[in-house]
């Protein structure tokens, strides 16, 4: 009986995939597991690499081809084939620790009320890291380190655990569904939000997760991801995907950590608080320039929210609501009513 199914979506990374699979085949302990490699329409020697690795362990590795481009399509295909009660996910440029699966099993056994577990994703620098790249800039690299202590996550502490090092109970997908293709990475695109979208749906369903620092992987960080241009592109892409899922990442504390509530005031398809974020981040960027406190971080926050607004506006136009004067008047009435309701409530 399979305890854990490991799913890896891969696209044109055959050399790194070989290293990732070698780490998975080197797991310690007595965990009964399978590795499902979903080839997402690769044009390199991905199939040959999987066949080569599977030759040494034919009962462990399974190869699947998914021609629909997009990581979410690939992972959803893997979900239909997985046989384990725990479904673990990692990436083709990641090397898991020797006790990775053992730690997941221990975590789910010790915390039966937990629906998913994620852990540390530490960097394997393949080129010297630039001086400006502090941990504040780790998100575009899909790195994660929340410290040495176990931490509970959920609707009351909405921290997204990244998909390079995460495992879910099978029942999660039966209840909330799989990954959303429109929010997933496609080809060489960046800034996707499929993991965050899935966890957001879980939080809405009352599910909880656990950050466990004992569950460890190392991710390759290549030279092309250490450039300012890559980080600019990631924040623009992330802002676009956040707008598609209506994600509230920069939310005033009194509105809570979840997605925007019904009835929130919008302008041209974007919540009013996002425009406030433009002003706030513009101020913080200017302040950081004057004080020389990492202005690049706040410049990227601005790119995020401006991309969010641009996507919201395009959606607004596609819905046929293009009369700017009418929209501005509607916004003024809605915003005034919202402010009045808040004032009288207090």
N, C-alpha and C positions, 0 to 999 in steps of 0.2 A: 504494500500500500504506500502510495506517495504522500509524504507529509507536506512538502513544500514544492511548488512550481515556481521556477525563476523565469521571468520573461525579459527578453532583450530585443528591442527594436533596433535594427541596424541599417545604415545607408552609406555605402561607399567608404567604409572604414576597415577594410579587410585586415590590414596589418595590426591595427589596435584591437580588433575583435579577437584575434588569435591570443593576445595577451590576456584579454578579459576572460576568455573561456578557460585558459590555463589556470587562472586564479580560482574560477568556480569549480574546476575539476579537482583542485587541491584542498577542498574543505575537510576540516577535521571533525571528529565526533561521529556519531552514528545516525545522523539525520538522513532520512530517505527522501531524495529529491530528484527532480528532473530539471533540465535547462531547455527552454523553448526559444530558439532564435528565429525571429521573424524578419526575413529579408524584405525590406520595403523598397523593392524595385531597384536594387543596386545594379550598377553596370561594371563593377570591378569583380575581383575573384572571391567575393563573399561566400558563394555557395561552395567553392572548392575549399576554403579555409574551414568552414563548418564540417564538411565531409572529412577533412584531414583530422580535425580534433575529435570527431565522433568515432573515427576508426579505433581509437584507443579506449573509447568508452561508449559503445554503441547503444547501451540501454539508458544512458544518461542524457545525451544531447539529441534534440529533435529539431529538424530544419523545416521551416514553413516559408512560403513565398506569398507576399501580399502586394499585388500590383497597384492598388489604389494608393497614390502618394500621400503620405502624412503619417506621422508617428501615432496619432490616435487610432487611425484605421488599423495599423499594425498591431498595437497593443490589444485592441478589441478582438482582433482575430486570434491572438494568443489566449485571450480569456476564454474563448469558446473551446480551446483544446486542453487547457490546464486541468490537471487531475488532483492537485494538492488542495488541502484545506486552508493552507496559507499560500498567498500569492505574493511573491517577492519581485521587486523591480530594480534593475540597475541599467547602466548604459554601456555602449560598446567601447568607450574610452575610459573605463573605470576598472580598477583592480580591487576586488573585495578582499577583506581580511580573511585569514584561514579559518577563523571561527565565526564568520559572518552569519551563516545559517543557524549555527548552534546558538548564537546570541538571540536571534529572532525567536527561536523555539523557546528558549528560557524566558524571554520577555513576555510572550503570549501566555505561557504557563503560569508565570508569577502574577500576571495582571489579566485575569479572565474577563474583566469588564471593558478592556481596551479593544478598540476595533482596528487600529493600525499603529505601526511603530516605525519611526524613522530615526536615523542617527547621523553621525558626523560624516561629512564629505570634505576631506582635506586635500590640498593641492599637491600635485606632483609637477613641479615647475620644469617644463622642457626648454625654457629660455629664461634668462634673468628677468625677474619681475621689476617693472619700473618703480621709481621712488614714490610716485603718487598713488600706487595701487595698495591702499590700506584695506582692512577688512570691511570698511564701509562700501567698497567697490566689489564685493564678492558676489553679489546677486547675479550679474551677467555671466559669471563663471560657473554658476550652479554649485557653489561651495557653501558649506554649512557647518557652523560650530557654535552651539549655544551653551557651551561650558561643560563642566564635569558632572552635573547633577541631573537626575531624572526630572523631566518637566511634562506636566499634563497639558494637552492642547485641546481646544474645542471652541464652541461659540463664545465662551467667556474669555478665551485667550487664543485668538484667531491667528496662529502662526502656521504658515504653510511649510510643511516638511517636503524637501525636494525629492523628485522621482528617481534620482541616481542611487538612492539608498533608502528604500521604503518597502514595507510589507503590509498587506491587508488580509483580514479574514475573508474567506470566500463569500460569506453572507453579505458583505458590504455591497458587492456588485449586483447581487440579486435584489437588494433593496433600493439602491440609488442609481443603478445603471452603470454603464462604462464611461469611457473617455469621449469628450465632445470633439469631433473632427474639425470643426471650424476654429477651435481654440488651440489645436495642436501644431507642433512644428511640421512644416512641409519642406522637404528637400533641405536646402541650406538656410532656410528662414530662421530667425531668432526672436526671442522675446515672447514665446508661447506661454499659455496659462492653463494647459489642460490639467495639470496636477492641482493647481489652486482651485479650479472650477470643481473638480471632483471632491476635494476636501470641503469646499463651501457647501456643496449639496449634502455631504455627510453631517456637517455641523447643524444644518437646518433640520436634519432628521434626528438630532439629539445624540449623534455618535461622538466618540472621543478618541483622541490619539495620544501617543506617548513619544517624547523625544528621549532616546536612550543612547548616551554617549559611548556605551560599550560596543554598539553596532557601528563598525567603522569601514569606510572605503577610501581609496585615494583616486582622484580624478586627474587625468592628464590635462595640463593647461599649456596649449601650444602658443607659439609666438604670435600668431595672427589674432589671438584673443587678448593679447596684452597691449593692444594699441588703443589710443583714445577713440579712433574712428569706430572700432568694433563696439566699444561701450556706448558710443552715441547711437549707433544703429540698434543695439539691443534695447535701449530705453525708448527709442521711437517705436520699435516693434512691440515692446511690452505695453506701452500706452495704447496702441491700437487694439491689442487683444483684451486689455482690461476694459476698454470701452465696449467691445463686443459682448463681454460677459457682465457688464454693468458692475464691475468690481470697485469697491470702496477701499482703496489702500491708504488714502490720505484724508481720513475722515475726522471731523471734529469729535472730541472725546464724548460729548454729550449725545451724539447720534449712535454710538456703539460701533462694534467692530464688523458688523455683518454687511451684506449688500444693501443697496439703497432701499429704504422702506417705501411702501406705496404712498403716492401723493407728494413725493418730494418735488420741489420746484426745479424746473429745467428751463434752459434757454438754448434754442437751436439743437435740441436733442442731448444736451449735456447738463448734469446737475449743477445747481448754482455753486455748491461748495467747491467744484473743480475750478471755477473762475477765481474763487477766493484763494485756492492753492497757487494759481498763477501769480497773484500779487504777493502772497506770502513767500514763495520761493524766489521771486524776483528780488524781494527785499533781502532775503538770506544770501542770495548770490552776490548782490552788491556789497553787503556787509562782509562777506567772506573775501571778496576782492580787496576791500580796504584793509582788512585785518590779516590777509594772506592765510586764510583758514580753509583750504581745499575748495576753491570756487568751482572746480570741475564737478564735484558731487552735486551741488545745487544747480549747476547748468544742466546736468542730466535729469534732475527732478523736473526742471522746466520742460525739457524735451518730452518727458513722459506725459505731463499733463497737457501740453500743446498737441501732442499726437492723439491723446484721448479726445480732446475737443474737436480735432480735425475729423476723426472717425465718427464721432457723434453727429457732426454737421453733415457728413456725407449720408449717414443713415436718415437724418432729418429730411434731406433733399429727396432721397429715394422714396420716402413715404409721401411725397407730393406736398409737403408743407414748406413752401418756399417764400411765402409772403413775409418779408422781414419786419415790416411795420406792424402787421397783425401779431406776429410772434413777440415782438418787443412789448407791445401793449399787454398781451396775455401774461408775459413774464412779470411786468410791473405790478399788475393786479394780484397775481399769485404770490409774488414775493412780499408785497405789502400785507396781504392776508395772512401769510405765514408768520411774518414778524409780529403782527397784531395778536395772533393766536398764542404765540409764545409769551408775549408780554402779559396778556390777561391770565394765562395759565399760572404765571408766577405772582 
